Amino acid sequence: IGLEINILRFIPFLTKSIKQKNIEAICEYLVVQAFASSIILFSGFLIYNNYGSINVYCIILSFALITKIGIFPSYY
């Protein structure tokens, strides 16, 4: 999460000569990646502490990892 949030402060430097549509895509990418990172941390915490069914949390963790690497169906 920290890496994605840290990159947010560099967006003004990245967007000086980029079109508005590309700026929107950059911001959307960073938001999706930060959300996936938080899901990875949260599901890892739940698996570690054995809350509920481990299989459900493993599926959530797998989907978050798929989102991080951009595999179908989670890419946009």
C-alpha positions in Angstrom: 0.0 0.0 0.0 2.8 2.3 0.9 4.4 2.2 -2.6 1.1 3.1 -4.3 0.4 5.9 -1.9 4.0 7.1 -2.2 3.7 7.3 -6.0 0.6 9.5 -5.8 2.8 12.5 -4.9 4.7 12.0 -8.2 1.6 12.2 -10.4 2.0 16.0 -11.0 5.5 15.3 -12.4 4.3 12.5 -14.5 1.4 14.4 -16.0 3.0 17.6 -17.2 2.9 16.6 -20.9 0.2 13.9 -20.8 -3.4 14.0 -22.0 -6.3 14.1 -19.6 -7.4 10.6 -20.5 -3.9 9.2 -19.6 -3.9 11.0 -16.3 -7.2 9.4 -15.4 -5.8 6.0 -16.3 -2.8 6.5 -14.2 -4.9 7.5 -11.2 -7.3 4.6 -11.7 -4.4 2.2 -11.9 -2.9 3.4 -8.7 -6.2 3.2 -6.9 -6.8 -0.3 -8.1 -3.3 -1.4 -7.1 -3.6 0.2 -3.6 -7.0 -1.5 -3.1 -5.5 -4.9 -4.1 -2.6 -4.4 -1.8 -5.0 -3.7 1.1 -7.0 -6.8 0.3 -3.8 -8.9 0.3 -2.8 -7.5 3.7 -6.3 -8.0 5.1 -6.8 -11.5 3.8 -3.3 -12.5 5.1 -4.3 -11.2 8.5 -7.5 -13.2 8.5 -5.8 -16.4 7.3 -3.1 -16.0 10.0 -5.7 -15.5 12.8 -8.0 -18.3 11.5 -11.1 -16.2 11.3 -13.9 -18.3 9.6 -13.3 -20.5 6.6 -9.7 -20.5 5.3 -10.9 -21.4 1.8 -12.8 -18.2 1.4 -9.9 -16.1 2.5 -7.6 -18.0 0.1 -9.9 -17.2 -2.8 -10.0 -13.6 -1.8 -6.2 -13.6 -1.5 -5.9 -15.2 -4.9 -8.2 -12.7 -6.5 -6.2 -9.8 -5.0 -2.9 -11.3 -6.4 -4.6 -11.7 -9.8 -5.6 -8.1 -9.6 -2.0 -7.1 -8.8 -0.5 -8.8 -11.8 -3.4 -7.9 -14.1 -4.7 -11.3 -15.2 -8.1 -11.7 -16.7 -10.9 -11.0 -15.4 -9.5 -8.3 -13.1 -7.7 -6.1 -15.6 -9.5 -3.1 -17.0 
